[in-house]
Amino acid sequence: MILLLLTGIKEELQPILDRHPFKFEKDIRVYHSTKYPTFYAATTGPGLQEKRKVKKILENLLPDVIINAGLVGVLDERNHIQVGDRVKIDTVIKYSNLIQFAGGPGRYTLVTVDKPIFDPVEKLDLKYETNAHVCDMEAAHLIELVGSYEIFKKESYIVFIKIAGDRPENAYLFEYEYLIRKWNQKTLLEKFLTAIRFPAGIKGLYTLLKLKKIALNSLAEHTLDVVNKIYLYNGVPNNVGSIFIPHEEVNIL
């Protein structure tokens, strides 16, 4: 059983790399687990931008199970989902054409959009237009890409590990998220300058860093828990949730 873990960006993958032993294989640009010889990990780029790389990985590894792990945005502040919570998905919608993909078990709908959305008004509009609870930039694109290969339509599964990364009331912080990218790689001087120049103030910067840490730590813990369960079960147990088959019927809303 070949297991491939895909995250959108390195920031989402790094906490997993920090907790699980991997070595990097340059030929197909994947991380290869030294604990589970058939476990691999890579990034897709935001919105599956690195599609050529992902296709090469798929064609070389021919994975039986693909895990897509990443952070999602909560669309309605009245929703009880908190930052760090895992959101189990039963439906994925591609916003550009409103095609939906059925999966499960889960209780939430995820809509895949083409750009990051933090503004509360935009989020609420998206919720009422699609009846979705959370949004991301990869899920629907990955289902379509994997489903375009006949070999994956027969026995392969996609499992989504989606963790709430931001809520509408935190929009005033997350619109400046780009300022803290690769925070751990910044020098003390760079961190100091970012802190004193941060538009939401030092307290806002601290809150944003805390929320990001909660979400990313939760993402790593949930992802590795599912990976361990898959190897223990020697397959995908139904109770991990958010399981999708690439060739399942699609429906227009």
C-alpha positions as CSV (number, residue, x, y, z in Angstrom):
1,M,0.0,0.0,0.0
2,I,1.5,3.3,-1.1
3,L,0.5,6.3,0.9
4,L,1.0,9.9,-0.4
5,L,0.6,12.9,1.8
6,L,0.0,16.3,0.0
7,T,-0.2,19.7,1.6
8,G,-0.7,23.0,-0.3
9,I,2.3,24.8,1.1
10,K,5.5,23.9,3.0
11,E,4.3,25.7,6.1
12,E,1.6,23.0,6.4
13,L,4.0,20.2,5.8
14,Q,6.9,21.4,8.1
15,P,5.3,20.5,11.4
16,I,4.7,17.0,10.1
17,L,8.3,16.7,8.9
18,D,9.4,17.9,12.4
19,R,7.5,15.0,14.1
20,H,8.0,12.1,11.6
21,P,11.4,10.8,10.2
22,F,11.7,11.6,6.5
23,K,14.5,11.8,3.9
24,F,14.2,13.9,0.8
25,E,14.4,12.2,-2.6
26,K,15.5,14.7,-5.2
27,D,14.5,12.6,-8.3
28,I,10.8,13.1,-7.9
29,R,11.0,15.8,-5.2
30,V,9.2,13.9,-2.4
31,Y,9.9,13.2,1.3
32,H,10.2,9.5,2.0
33,S,9.4,8.2,5.4
34,T,12.1,6.1,7.1
35,K,9.4,4.7,9.5
36,Y,6.9,3.5,6.9
37,P,8.8,2.6,3.6
38,T,5.6,3.2,1.5
39,F,4.8,6.6,3.0
40,Y,5.7,9.7,1.0
41,A,5.0,13.5,1.3
42,A,5.1,16.5,-0.9
43,T,3.6,20.0,-1.5
44,T,1.3,20.9,-4.4
45,G,1.6,24.7,-4.3
46,P,-1.4,26.9,-3.4
47,G,-4.4,26.0,-5.5
48,L,-2.4,23.0,-6.9
49,Q,-0.1,25.4,-8.7
50,E,2.6,22.8,-9.0
51,K,0.4,20.5,-11.0
52,R,3.2,19.2,-13.2
53,K,5.2,18.2,-10.2
54,V,2.2,16.5,-8.6
55,K,1.4,14.6,-11.8
56,K,5.0,13.3,-11.9
57,I,4.8,12.1,-8.3
58,L,1.4,10.4,-8.9
59,E,2.7,8.7,-12.1
60,N,5.9,7.5,-10.3
61,L,4.4,6.3,-7.0
62,L,0.9,5.2,-8.1
63,P,-0.4,5.7,-4.6
64,D,-3.3,3.7,-3.2
65,V,-4.2,6.4,-0.7
66,I,-3.7,10.1,-1.0
67,I,-4.0,12.3,2.1
68,N,-4.6,16.0,1.5
69,A,-3.9,17.9,4.7
70,G,-4.3,21.6,5.1
71,L,-5.8,24.6,6.9
72,V,-9.3,25.8,6.0
73,G,-11.2,29.1,6.7
74,V,-14.5,29.1,8.6
75,L,-17.1,31.0,6.7
76,D,-19.6,32.0,9.3
77,E,-18.6,33.4,12.8
78,R,-21.8,31.9,14.2
79,N,-20.4,28.4,13.4
80,H,-18.9,26.7,16.5
81,I,-15.8,25.4,14.7
82,Q,-12.8,26.8,16.4
83,V,-9.2,27.3,15.2
84,G,-7.4,23.9,15.6
85,D,-10.6,21.8,15.2
86,R,-10.6,19.0,12.5
87,V,-13.5,19.5,10.1
88,K,-14.7,16.2,8.7
89,I,-16.0,16.7,5.1
90,D,-18.9,15.0,3.4
91,T,-19.1,17.3,0.3
92,V,-16.5,19.2,-1.7
93,I,-17.6,22.0,-4.1
94,K,-15.5,23.6,-6.8
95,Y,-16.6,27.2,-6.7
96,S,-15.7,28.1,-10.3
97,N,-18.4,25.9,-11.7
98,L,-20.3,24.8,-8.6
99,I,-19.7,21.1,-9.3
100,Q,-19.9,19.0,-6.1
101,F,-18.1,15.8,-5.1
102,A,-19.7,13.5,-2.5
103,G,-17.6,11.7,0.2
104,G,-17.7,11.2,3.9
105,P,-18.4,10.3,6.6
106,G,-18.5,13.8,7.8
107,R,-21.0,16.6,8.5
108,Y,-19.4,19.6,6.7
109,T,-19.2,21.0,3.2
110,L,-16.0,22.5,1.9
111,V,-15.8,24.9,-1.1
112,T,-12.6,25.2,-3.1
113,V,-11.8,28.8,-4.1
114,D,-9.2,30.3,-6.3
115,K,-7.7,32.9,-3.9
116,P,-7.4,33.3,-0.1
117,I,-10.5,34.7,1.5
118,F,-10.4,36.4,4.9
119,D,-13.0,39.2,4.6
120,P,-16.1,38.4,6.7
121,V,-18.5,39.7,4.2
122,E,-16.9,37.7,1.3
123,K,-17.0,34.6,3.5
124,L,-20.6,35.1,4.4
125,D,-21.5,35.6,0.7
126,L,-19.7,32.4,-0.1
127,K,-21.5,30.5,2.6
128,Y,-25.0,31.6,1.3
129,E,-24.1,31.0,-2.3
130,T,-22.8,27.4,-1.7
131,N,-24.1,26.3,1.7
132,A,-20.5,25.5,2.6
133,H,-19.0,25.7,6.1
134,V,-15.3,26.1,5.2
135,C,-13.1,27.0,2.3
136,D,-9.7,25.9,0.9
137,M,-7.8,26.2,-2.4
138,E,-6.9,22.5,-3.2
139,A,-9.5,19.9,-2.4
140,A,-11.7,20.0,-5.6
141,H,-8.7,20.5,-7.8
142,L,-7.0,17.4,-6.3
143,I,-10.1,15.2,-6.7
144,E,-10.3,16.2,-10.4
145,L,-6.6,15.7,-11.0
146,V,-6.5,12.2,-9.4
147,G,-9.8,11.3,-11.1
148,S,-8.4,12.1,-14.5
149,Y,-6.2,9.0,-14.3
150,E,-8.0,5.7,-15.0
151,I,-5.7,3.7,-12.7
152,F,-6.8,5.8,-9.7
153,K,-10.5,5.5,-10.4
154,K,-10.6,1.8,-9.4
155,E,-9.2,1.4,-6.0
156,S,-7.6,4.6,-4.8
157,Y,-8.9,6.9,-2.0
158,I,-8.4,10.5,-1.1
159,V,-8.6,11.3,2.6
160,F,-8.9,15.0,3.6
161,I,-7.4,16.2,6.9
162,K,-8.8,19.7,7.1
163,I,-8.1,21.9,10.2
164,A,-9.8,25.2,10.9
165,G,-7.0,27.8,10.5
166,D,-8.9,31.1,10.7
167,R,-12.3,32.5,11.6
168,P,-14.1,35.6,10.3
169,E,-13.6,37.6,13.4
170,N,-9.8,37.2,13.0
171,A,-9.8,38.8,9.5
172,Y,-8.0,41.9,10.7
173,L,-5.1,39.7,11.6
174,F,-5.0,37.2,8.8
175,E,-5.0,39.9,6.1
176,Y,-1.4,40.5,7.3
177,E,-0.5,36.8,7.5
178,Y,2.0,37.2,4.7
179,L,4.2,39.2,7.1
180,I,4.8,36.2,9.3
181,R,5.6,33.6,6.6
182,K,8.7,31.6,7.5
183,W,8.7,33.1,10.9
184,N,11.0,30.6,12.4
185,Q,13.6,31.4,9.7
186,K,13.6,35.1,10.5
187,T,16.5,36.6,12.5
188,L,15.8,38.3,15.8
189,L,16.2,41.7,14.1
190,E,13.7,40.7,11.4
191,K,11.2,39.5,14.0
192,F,11.6,42.8,16.0
193,L,11.1,44.9,12.9
194,T,8.0,42.9,12.0
195,A,6.6,43.3,15.5
196,I,7.0,47.1,15.7
197,R,5.6,47.5,12.2
198,F,2.8,45.0,12.4
199,P,-0.5,46.9,11.4
200,A,-2.5,45.3,14.2
201,G,0.1,46.0,16.8
202,I,2.4,43.7,18.9
203,K,-0.6,42.2,20.7
204,G,-2.2,41.4,17.3
205,L,1.0,39.8,16.1
206,Y,1.2,37.6,19.2
207,T,-2.4,36.6,18.7
208,L,-1.9,35.7,15.0
209,L,1.3,33.7,15.8
210,K,-0.6,31.8,18.6
211,L,-3.5,31.0,16.3
212,K,-1.2,29.8,13.5
213,K,0.7,27.6,16.0
214,I,-2.5,26.0,17.3
215,A,-3.8,25.3,13.8
216,L,-0.5,23.9,12.5
217,N,0.2,21.7,15.5
218,S,-3.3,20.3,15.3
219,L,-2.8,19.6,11.6
220,A,0.4,17.6,12.2
221,E,-1.2,15.7,15.1
222,H,-4.4,14.7,13.2
223,T,-2.5,13.9,10.0
224,L,0.0,11.6,11.7
225,D,-2.8,10.0,13.7
226,V,-4.6,9.1,10.5
227,V,-1.4,7.9,8.9
228,N,-0.7,5.5,11.9
229,K,-4.3,4.2,11.8
230,I,-4.1,3.5,8.0
231,Y,-0.9,1.4,8.5
232,L,-2.3,-0.3,11.6
233,Y,-5.5,-1.2,9.7
234,N,-3.6,-1.8,6.4
235,G,-6.2,0.3,4.6
236,V,-8.4,3.2,5.2
237,P,-10.7,2.7,8.2
238,N,-14.1,4.3,7.8
239,N,-13.9,6.1,11.1
240,V,-11.1,8.5,9.9
241,G,-13.8,10.3,7.9
242,S,-13.6,12.7,4.9
243,I,-12.9,9.8,2.5
244,F,-13.5,10.4,-1.2
245,I,-13.2,8.2,-4.3
246,P,-11.9,10.1,-7.3
247,H,-14.3,8.6,-9.8
248,E,-17.5,9.0,-7.9
249,E,-20.5,10.7,-9.6
250,V,-20.5,14.5,-9.6
251,N,-23.6,16.6,-9.3
252,I,-24.4,20.2,-10.3
253,L,-25.9,22.3,-7.6
